[in-house]
């Protein structure tokens, strides 16, 4: 399945989806740029 991306303030969140083998995942990953560097949490 497809995940969802949402922006909130200066962050982008990736929610759910599936991994490279097609297995569903429920993880949440956030992306933020601070001081010119990309932070992935």
PyMOL Python script that loads the backbone (N, CA, C, O; Angstrom):
from pymol import cmd

cmd.read_pdbstr("""\
ATOM      1  N   UNK A   1       0.811  -1.180   0.000  1.00  0.00           N
ATOM      2  CA  UNK A   1       0.000   0.000   0.000  1.00  0.00           C
ATOM      3  C   UNK A   1       0.856   1.245   0.000  1.00  0.00           C
ATOM      4  O   UNK A   1       2.075   1.198   0.165  1.00  0.00           O
ATOM      5  N   UNK A   2       0.198   2.322  -0.184  1.00  0.00           N
ATOM      6  CA  UNK A   2       0.858   3.614  -0.244  1.00  0.00           C
ATOM      7  C   UNK A   2       0.871   4.270   1.127  1.00  0.00           C
ATOM      8  O   UNK A   2      -0.074   4.142   1.904  1.00  0.00           O
ATOM      9  N   UNK A   3       1.957   4.972   1.406  1.00  0.00           N
ATOM     10  CA  UNK A   3       2.034   5.744   2.628  1.00  0.00           C
ATOM     11  C   UNK A   3       1.462   7.133   2.397  1.00  0.00           C
ATOM     12  O   UNK A   3       0.987   7.457   1.308  1.00  0.00           O
ATOM     13  N   UNK A   4       1.518   7.933   3.432  1.00  0.00           N
ATOM     14  CA  UNK A   4       0.993   9.295   3.384  1.00  0.00           C
ATOM     15  C   UNK A   4       2.112  10.249   3.772  1.00  0.00           C
ATOM     16  O   UNK A   4       2.900   9.953   4.670  1.00  0.00           O
ATOM     17  N   UNK A   5       2.184  11.385   3.103  1.00  0.00           N
ATOM     18  CA  UNK A   5       3.121  12.432   3.514  1.00  0.00           C
ATOM     19  C   UNK A   5       2.318  13.656   3.933  1.00  0.00           C
ATOM     20  O   UNK A   5       1.328  14.024   3.301  1.00  0.00           O
ATOM     21  N   UNK A   6       2.780  14.280   5.029  1.00  0.00           N
ATOM     22  CA  UNK A   6       2.094  15.440   5.594  1.00  0.00           C
ATOM     23  C   UNK A   6       3.150  16.469   5.970  1.00  0.00           C
ATOM     24  O   UNK A   6       4.159  16.132   6.589  1.00  0.00           O
ATOM     25  N   UNK A   7       2.918  17.721   5.596  1.00  0.00           N
ATOM     26  CA  UNK A   7       3.831  18.752   6.081  1.00  0.00           C
ATOM     27  C   UNK A   7       3.165  19.510   7.222  1.00  0.00           C
ATOM     28  O   UNK A   7       1.963  19.776   7.203  1.00  0.00           O
ATOM     29  N   UNK A   8       3.985  19.850   8.218  1.00  0.00           N
ATOM     30  CA  UNK A   8       3.511  20.580   9.394  1.00  0.00           C
ATOM     31  C   UNK A   8       4.630  21.523   9.802  1.00  0.00           C
ATOM     32  O   UNK A   8       5.685  21.079  10.254  1.00  0.00           O
ATOM     33  N   UNK A   9       4.409  22.799   9.648  1.00  0.00           N
ATOM     34  CA  UNK A   9       5.472  23.759   9.941  1.00  0.00           C
ATOM     35  C   UNK A   9       6.635  23.551   8.996  1.00  0.00           C
ATOM     36  O   UNK A   9       6.462  23.571   7.777  1.00  0.00           O
ATOM     37  N   UNK A  10       7.813  23.352   9.547  1.00  0.00           N
ATOM     38  CA  UNK A  10       8.997  23.138   8.715  1.00  0.00           C
ATOM     39  C   UNK A  10       9.382  21.662   8.621  1.00  0.00           C
ATOM     40  O   UNK A  10      10.515  21.340   8.263  1.00  0.00           O
ATOM     41  N   UNK A  11       8.455  20.770   8.939  1.00  0.00           N
ATOM     42  CA  UNK A  11       8.722  19.332   8.885  1.00  0.00           C
ATOM     43  C   UNK A  11       7.828  18.640   7.862  1.00  0.00           C
ATOM     44  O   UNK A  11       6.718  19.089   7.574  1.00  0.00           O
ATOM     45  N   UNK A  12       8.339  17.536   7.322  1.00  0.00           N
ATOM     46  CA  UNK A  12       7.552  16.648   6.471  1.00  0.00           C
ATOM     47  C   UNK A  12       7.554  15.284   7.146  1.00  0.00           C
ATOM     48  O   UNK A  12       8.607  14.783   7.538  1.00  0.00           O
ATOM     49  N   UNK A  13       6.382  14.687   7.280  1.00  0.00           N
ATOM     50  CA  UNK A  13       6.240  13.374   7.902  1.00  0.00           C
ATOM     51  C   UNK A  13       5.824  12.358   6.843  1.00  0.00           C
ATOM     52  O   UNK A  13       4.915  12.608   6.051  1.00  0.00           O
ATOM     53  N   UNK A  14       6.496  11.214   6.838  1.00  0.00           N
ATOM     54  CA  UNK A  14       6.103  10.087   6.000  1.00  0.00           C
ATOM     55  C   UNK A  14       5.516   9.036   6.925  1.00  0.00           C
ATOM     56  O   UNK A  14       6.168   8.602   7.875  1.00  0.00           O
ATOM     57  N   UNK A  15       4.283   8.627   6.648  1.00  0.00           N
ATOM     58  CA  UNK A  15       3.552   7.738   7.549  1.00  0.00           C
ATOM     59  C   UNK A  15       3.150   6.477   6.804  1.00  0.00           C
ATOM     60  O   UNK A  15       2.468   6.532   5.781  1.00  0.00           O
ATOM     61  N   UNK A  16       3.587   5.332   7.337  1.00  0.00           N
ATOM     62  CA  UNK A  16       3.166   4.048   6.791  1.00  0.00           C
ATOM     63  C   UNK A  16       3.699   3.772   5.400  1.00  0.00           C
ATOM     64  O   UNK A  16       4.678   4.371   4.954  1.00  0.00           O
ATOM     65  N   UNK A  17       3.027   2.847   4.725  1.00  0.00           N
ATOM     66  CA  UNK A  17       3.433   2.423   3.391  1.00  0.00           C
ATOM     67  C   UNK A  17       3.869   0.973   3.409  1.00  0.00           C
ATOM     68  O   UNK A  17       3.329   0.156   4.155  1.00  0.00           O
ATOM     69  N   UNK A  18       4.854   0.663   2.580  1.00  0.00           N
ATOM     70  CA  UNK A  18       5.390  -0.697   2.563  1.00  0.00           C
ATOM     71  C   UNK A  18       6.883  -0.643   2.289  1.00  0.00           C
ATOM     72  O   UNK A  18       7.395   0.320   1.717  1.00  0.00           O
ATOM     73  N   UNK A  19       7.576  -1.705   2.713  1.00  0.00           N
ATOM     74  CA  UNK A  19       9.020  -1.747   2.513  1.00  0.00           C
ATOM     75  C   UNK A  19       9.345  -2.286   1.115  1.00  0.00           C
ATOM     76  O   UNK A  19       8.444  -2.521   0.311  1.00  0.00           O
ATOM     77  N   UNK A  20      10.623  -2.479   0.836  1.00  0.00           N
ATOM     78  CA  UNK A  20      11.062  -2.925  -0.490  1.00  0.00           C
ATOM     79  C   UNK A  20      10.530  -4.304  -0.859  1.00  0.00           C
ATOM     80  O   UNK A  20      10.439  -4.636  -2.041  1.00  0.00           O
ATOM     81  N   UNK A  21      10.175  -5.111   0.143  1.00  0.00           N
ATOM     82  CA  UNK A  21       9.650  -6.456  -0.118  1.00  0.00           C
ATOM     83  C   UNK A  21       8.127  -6.485  -0.168  1.00  0.00           C
ATOM     84  O   UNK A  21       7.533  -7.555  -0.295  1.00  0.00           O
ATOM     85  N   UNK A  22       7.486  -5.313  -0.070  1.00  0.00           N
ATOM     86  CA  UNK A  22       6.033  -5.236  -0.151  1.00  0.00           C
ATOM     87  C   UNK A  22       5.304  -5.469   1.155  1.00  0.00           C
ATOM     88  O   UNK A  22       4.078  -5.585   1.170  1.00  0.00           O
ATOM     89  N   UNK A  23       6.054  -5.538   2.267  1.00  0.00           N
ATOM     90  CA  UNK A  23       5.427  -5.746   3.573  1.00  0.00           C
ATOM     91  C   UNK A  23       4.949  -4.408   4.139  1.00  0.00           C
ATOM     92  O   UNK A  23       5.711  -3.441   4.155  1.00  0.00           O
ATOM     93  N   UNK A  24       3.693  -4.338   4.606  1.00  0.00           N
ATOM     94  CA  UNK A  24       3.171  -3.088   5.172  1.00  0.00           C
ATOM     95  C   UNK A  24       3.958  -2.657   6.413  1.00  0.00           C
ATOM     96  O   UNK A  24       4.366  -3.490   7.222  1.00  0.00           O
ATOM     97  N   UNK A  25       4.163  -1.365   6.548  1.00  0.00           N
ATOM     98  CA  UNK A  25       4.837  -0.809   7.720  1.00  0.00           C
ATOM     99  C   UNK A  25       3.988   0.324   8.297  1.00  0.00           C
ATOM    100  O   UNK A  25       3.239   0.981   7.573  1.00  0.00           O
ATOM    101  N   UNK A  26       4.111   0.542   9.588  1.00  0.00           N
ATOM    102  CA  UNK A  26       3.342   1.603  10.244  1.00  0.00           C
ATOM    103  C   UNK A  26       4.261   2.668  10.842  1.00  0.00           C
ATOM    104  O   UNK A  26       3.858   3.416  11.732  1.00  0.00           O
ATOM    105  N   UNK A  27       5.481   2.728  10.353  1.00  0.00           N
ATOM    106  CA  UNK A  27       6.441   3.676  10.908  1.00  0.00           C
ATOM    107  C   UNK A  27       6.138   5.112  10.475  1.00  0.00           C
ATOM    108  O   UNK A  27       5.444   5.352   9.487  1.00  0.00           O
ATOM    109  N   UNK A  28       6.682   6.057  11.247  1.00  0.00           N
ATOM    110  CA  UNK A  28       6.579   7.482  10.929  1.00  0.00           C
ATOM    111  C   UNK A  28       7.999   8.035  10.892  1.00  0.00           C
ATOM    112  O   UNK A  28       8.762   7.855  11.841  1.00  0.00           O
ATOM    113  N   UNK A  29       8.354   8.709   9.800  1.00  0.00           N
ATOM    114  CA  UNK A  29       9.668   9.320   9.643  1.00  0.00           C
ATOM    115  C   UNK A  29       9.479  10.804   9.395  1.00  0.00           C
ATOM    116  O   UNK A  29       8.622  11.201   8.605  1.00  0.00           O
ATOM    117  N   UNK A  30      10.282  11.631  10.070  1.00  0.00           N
ATOM    118  CA  UNK A  30      10.175  13.077   9.854  1.00  0.00           C
ATOM    119  C   UNK A  30      11.456  13.606   9.215  1.00  0.00           C
ATOM    120  O   UNK A  30      12.554  13.115   9.478  1.00  0.00           O
ATOM    121  N   UNK A  31      11.284  14.613   8.375  1.00  0.00           N
ATOM    122  CA  UNK A  31      12.386  15.277   7.690  1.00  0.00           C
ATOM    123  C   UNK A  31      12.310  16.764   8.009  1.00  0.00           C
ATOM    124  O   UNK A  31      11.260  17.390   7.868  1.00  0.00           O
ATOM    125  N   UNK A  32      13.444  17.320   8.442  1.00  0.00           N
ATOM    126  CA  UNK A  32      13.526  18.741   8.776  1.00  0.00           C
ATOM    127  C   UNK A  32      14.879  19.260   8.318  1.00  0.00           C
ATOM    128  O   UNK A  32      15.872  18.535   8.382  1.00  0.00           O
ATOM    129  N   UNK A  33      14.933  20.495   7.862  1.00  0.00           N
ATOM    130  CA  UNK A  33      16.210  21.132   7.547  1.00  0.00           C
ATOM    131  C   UNK A  33      16.502  22.135   8.652  1.00  0.00           C
ATOM    132  O   UNK A  33      15.719  23.052   8.900  1.00  0.00           O
ATOM    133  N   UNK A  34      17.653  21.948   9.319  1.00  0.00           N
ATOM    134  CA  UNK A  34      18.088  22.867  10.374  1.00  0.00           C
ATOM    135  C   UNK A  34      19.545  23.231  10.135  1.00  0.00           C
ATOM    136  O   UNK A  34      20.391  22.363   9.920  1.00  0.00           O
ATOM    137  N   UNK A  35      19.818  24.498  10.175  1.00  0.00           N
ATOM    138  CA  UNK A  35      21.181  24.997   9.953  1.00  0.00           C
ATOM    139  C   UNK A  35      21.765  24.456   8.655  1.00  0.00           C
ATOM    140  O   UNK A  35      22.958  24.162   8.585  1.00  0.00           O
ATOM    141  N   UNK A  36      20.932  24.324   7.629  1.00  0.00           N
ATOM    142  CA  UNK A  36      21.387  23.862   6.321  1.00  0.00           C
ATOM    143  C   UNK A  36      21.612  22.372   6.215  1.00  0.00           C
ATOM    144  O   UNK A  36      22.139  21.902   5.206  1.00  0.00           O
ATOM    145  N   UNK A  37      21.228  21.611   7.233  1.00  0.00           N
ATOM    146  CA  UNK A  37      21.428  20.160   7.220  1.00  0.00           C
ATOM    147  C   UNK A  37      20.091  19.446   7.307  1.00  0.00           C
ATOM    148  O   UNK A  37      19.191  19.876   8.029  1.00  0.00           O
ATOM    149  N   UNK A  38      19.971  18.359   6.570  1.00  0.00           N
ATOM    150  CA  UNK A  38      18.758  17.548   6.592  1.00  0.00           C
ATOM    151  C   UNK A  38      18.792  16.613   7.794  1.00  0.00           C
ATOM    152  O   UNK A  38      19.733  15.835   7.956  1.00  0.00           O
ATOM    153  N   UNK A  39      17.764  16.691   8.637  1.00  0.00           N
ATOM    154  CA  UNK A  39      17.637  15.798   9.785  1.00  0.00           C
ATOM    155  C   UNK A  39      16.530  14.798   9.493  1.00  0.00           C
ATOM    156  O   UNK A  39      15.420  15.182   9.123  1.00  0.00           O
ATOM    157  N   UNK A  40      16.829  13.529   9.657  1.00  0.00           N
ATOM    158  CA  UNK A  40      15.848  12.464   9.451  1.00  0.00           C
ATOM    159  C   UNK A  40      15.685  11.738  10.771  1.00  0.00           C
ATOM    160  O   UNK A  40      16.642  11.202  11.329  1.00  0.00           O
ATOM    161  N   UNK A  41      14.450  11.730  11.260  1.00  0.00           N
ATOM    162  CA  UNK A  41      14.185  11.078  12.550  1.00  0.00           C
ATOM    163  C   UNK A  41      13.058  10.095  12.397  1.00  0.00           C
ATOM    164  O   UNK A  41      12.676   9.438  13.366  1.00  0.00           O
TER     165      UNK A  41
END
""", "prot")
cmd.dss("prot")
cmd.show_as("cartoon", "prot")
cmd.util.cbc("prot")
cmd.orient("prot")
